[in-house]
């Protein structure tokens, strides 16, 4: 399974009230955000996607496959969180516990927990090494910002 970093905004629409623009997501029913401008709403949307992913990981839930673009704007989490999500999914696909993976890597279980912790500043090289254990490699692409 390939995990796509960008998750679509099902809508960015003008609102009335606290924010001028609201963003919702077809991949995360629990996520919505807004901003006073389109640019601010897009920046908030990226943060909102990260929070939705972190919440799913904390609750040990499935991460949804990203919806097709269909010409809509998309919000992407940062690179480190995207790699952490890929590692989280690899562990779930193989039905490996943190302890079993730690033994396979020759590290303490606490290090695996930190690698999966969205808030921990894990070095991307360490995450890349962990993904290699699943015969996966990190591929980075750069796209124009919205």
C-alpha positions in Angstrom: 0.0 0.0 0.0 1.3 3.4 -0.9 0.4 6.2 1.4 -0.1 9.6 -0.2 0.9 12.5 1.8 -1.7 14.9 0.6 -5.2 14.7 1.9 -7.9 16.6 0.0 -10.0 19.3 1.3 -13.5 18.4 0.4 -14.3 22.0 0.6 -12.9 25.4 1.3 -15.8 27.7 1.5 -16.6 31.2 2.6 -18.2 31.2 6.0 -19.9 33.6 8.3 -18.9 34.0 11.8 -15.4 33.5 13.3 -13.6 32.5 10.1 -14.0 33.6 6.6 -12.9 30.3 5.1 -13.6 26.7 6.3 -11.9 23.5 5.3 -13.3 20.0 5.7 -11.8 16.7 4.6 -13.4 13.6 2.9 -10.7 11.4 4.5 -11.1 12.5 8.0 -14.7 13.1 9.2 -13.4 14.3 12.5 -11.3 17.1 11.0 -12.3 20.7 10.1 -10.6 24.0 10.4 -10.8 27.6 9.1 -9.0 30.8 8.6 -9.6 34.5 7.9 -8.1 34.1 4.3 -7.7 31.3 1.8 -4.0 31.2 2.6 -4.6 31.0 6.3 -7.2 28.3 5.9 -4.7 26.2 3.8 -2.0 26.6 6.4 -4.5 25.6 9.1 -5.6 22.6 7.0 -2.0 21.2 6.9 -1.9 21.4 10.7 -5.4 19.9 10.9 -4.3 16.9 8.8 -1.3 16.4 11.1 -3.6 16.4 14.1 -6.0 14.0 12.5 -3.2 11.6 11.6 -1.7 11.9 15.1 -5.1 11.2 16.6 -5.6 8.1 14.5 -2.1 6.8 15.4 -2.7 7.4 19.2 -6.0 5.6 19.0 -4.4 2.8 16.9 -6.9 3.3 14.1 -6.5 2.8 10.4 -5.1 5.6 8.3 -7.4 6.3 5.3 -6.0 6.2 1.8 -6.0 9.7 0.4 -8.9 10.5 -1.9 -8.3 11.3 -5.6 -7.4 15.0 -6.3 -10.2 15.9 -8.7 -8.9 19.4 -9.0 -9.3 20.3 -5.3 -6.7 21.8 -3.0 -4.9 19.3 -0.7 -3.2 19.6 2.6 -0.1 17.6 3.5 1.6 16.9 6.8 5.3 17.6 7.2 7.8 15.1 5.9 8.8 13.6 9.3 5.1 12.9 10.2 4.5 11.4 6.8 7.3 8.9 7.3 6.1 8.1 10.8 2.7 7.3 9.4 4.3 5.0 6.8 6.2 3.2 9.6 3.0 3.0 11.7 1.2 1.4 8.7 4.0 -1.0 8.0 3.9 -2.2 11.6 0.1 -2.7 11.4 0.3 -4.5 8.0 2.8 -7.0 9.4 0.9 -7.2 12.7 4.1 -6.4 14.6 4.1 -5.1 18.1 6.5 -2.3 19.1 8.4 -4.9 21.2 8.8 -7.3 18.4 10.0 -4.6 16.1 12.4 -3.3 18.7 13.9 -6.7 19.0 14.3 -7.0 15.2 16.0 -3.6 15.2 18.1 -4.3 18.2 16.8 -1.3 20.1 14.7 -0.6 23.2 11.0 -0.6 22.8 11.0 3.0 24.0 12.9 4.0 20.8 10.2 2.5 18.7 7.6 4.4 20.7 9.5 7.6 20.0 9.7 6.8 16.3 6.0 6.5 16.2 5.3 9.5 18.4 4.1 12.4 16.2 5.4 14.9 18.6 9.0 13.5 19.0 11.6 15.0 16.7 12.9 11.7 15.3 15.7 12.0 12.8 14.4 11.2 9.3 17.5 8.9 8.7 16.4 6.7 11.6 12.9 6.5 10.3 14.3 5.6 6.9 16.4 2.8 8.4 13.2 1.5 10.2 11.3 1.5 6.9 14.1 -0.4 5.2 13.3 -3.3 7.6 10.0 -3.6 5.8 11.7 -3.5 2.4 10.3 0.0 1.9 12.3 3.1 0.9 11.6 6.8 1.4 11.0 8.7 -1.8 10.8 12.5 -1.6 9.1 14.8 -4.1 8.8 18.5 -4.2 5.6 20.2 -5.5 4.6 23.8 -6.0 2.8 25.1 -3.0 -0.9 26.1 -3.3 
